[in-house]
């Protein structure tokens, strides 16, 4: 029998929906987003709060990445309109929020999903790149 993870809120025994929270606590936290007084047009997203990252740190990392994804360079984050805070899952453990010390960078939704599906395994990602290069067709070869 598979045991489901429980909500990380104290005293809550509901199953986890997202980011370590049950559906009720996730919705409550998401709806209670705080507007950053330094950037009134920006909303501190629950993902930043869950990764223990200050808005200034997020903005600094994004600026260091030329305002785009650390992998593909896209300036369009996708998803809910913010780049995902990528962290080393070996540091904090599977399914855990980031401790804040192991942040690797900010990723668009597509690159974040790619790393997740590859389970952060560089060998899988290299094999995928090799596969694509082996089977790449030129315009002359295409049907």
N, C-alpha and C positions, 0 to 999 in steps of 0.2 A: 504494500500500500504506500502511495506517495504522500508525503506530508507537505502541505502547502505552507509557504512562508507567511508569517503574520506581519501586520502593519507595525512600523517602527515607532508609532506614537505610543506613549506610556499608557498601559491599561487597555489597549485596543487589541482584540484577538481576531479581527477581520482579516481575510486573505489579502495579500498584496495585489494591487492593481498596477501601479507604476511608481517608479522612483522610491521604492520601499514603503509606500503608503497605500492604505486601502482606498477604495474609490471615494468614499466620503471625505477622508482627510486630504487626499490629493486635490479634490475639487475645492475644498475650503482653502487650502494653501494657495492654489492657483488663482482663485478669485480674490485673495487678499494680497495680490502683488503690490509692491510698493513703488511709487514713482520716485526716481532719484532726483533730489533737488538740484544737483549739479547739471543734470541733463533732463529737463522737464518733459522732453519729447520721448525719452527712453523709459522703458519699463524694466525693472529688474525681474527677470524671469525666474520661475521656480528652479530651473536647471542651474542657474548661477548660485542661487541660495543653497541648493542641495550640494553643490560642489565646494561650498565654503569659499567662494571667490568674490572679491569685492568688484564693483562695477569698474573701478579704475584699473584693476588688474586685467579684467576682460578686455577693456578698451586698449590697454597697452599691448596685450598679446595680439589683438586684431590689427593694430597699427604695425607691429613688427612683422605681421604676415601680409602686409600691403592691403589690408582690409578685405582679405579673402581667405578661402579655405587653405589650411596648411598643406594639403595634399594636391588638390587639383587647381587651386588658385581662383576658383569661382567666387565672385563677389555676391552671388545669390545663395543665401543659406538654405532655402527651401524649408519644408516643414512648417513650423510655427513662426518663421521669420527671424530666427536667431541661430547663430552657429552653435553646434554642440560642443560642450567642454569635454575634450577627450583626455582621459587619464589612464595611467598604467593600472590595469585591474589586478595585477600580481601584487601590487602594493597594498591595496585596500581589501582585497578579497572579492570573489564573484558576487555580483548583485549588490555590492555596497556602494554608497556614495563616496565620492573622492574625499580624501583627507585634506586636499588642497595643496599638498606638497608634491604630488605626482602628476600634475597637469602637463600633458604633452603639447597641447595646442588646441585650436578651434577648428572644427570640421563642418563642412556642409552635410546635409542629411544623407546624401548619397555616399560620400566617403565614410561617414560614421557607420552607416549600415554595412558597407563593404568590409570594414575592419571587424565589425561584430560578427558578420557571417563567416569570416575567415578565422574567427576566435583569436584575433590579434596575433596570428601565427605568420611571421615573415616568410617561412617556407611555402605556405599555401599561396600567399600573395605573389611570390616569385614564380611559382609554378603556373599560376594563372597568367602572369605576364608572358612567360615563355610560351604557353599554349596559344595566347592571342597572336604573338609574333610568328609562331610556326604556321598558323592558319590565316594569316593576313593576306588578303588578295589585293592585287593592284587593279587599277581601273581597266587595264588591258585584259586581265584575267577574268573579270566579273562577267556573269552571263548577260 
